Amino acid sequence: MILVTGSILAREDTFDEVLASCLEHVERSRKEPGCISHDVHVDCENSMRLFFFEQWADEAALRTHFAVEGSKAFVRSLKGRIVETSGTKIYRAEAIPR
């Protein structure tokens, strides 16, 4: 499984628009082949920061996700509306039997 994390810090005056864009992106992404989960959360310590957590079946599914026009459009939509981004962090993961 591939895990993806990242966060963005929205400007206070654009937060509602940024959140709406994030929720649209999440809903669209969840329908893509290989998407196990795709979530966005408001940081409880900084309400302007949005944190993404994604699970993908494999690297091919994630690469396809990044290439989808909707994903590219989402990233473009953030320009000028956010203060900073942590960047995307990508990890390989495997379940540990208990």
Protein Blocks (a to p, Z undefined) as FASTA:
>chain_A
ZZddddddddfklmmmmmmmmmmmmmmmmmpghiabdcddddfkbmkbccdddddfblkl
mmmmmmpmklmmmmmmmgopafbdebjaddddddddZZ
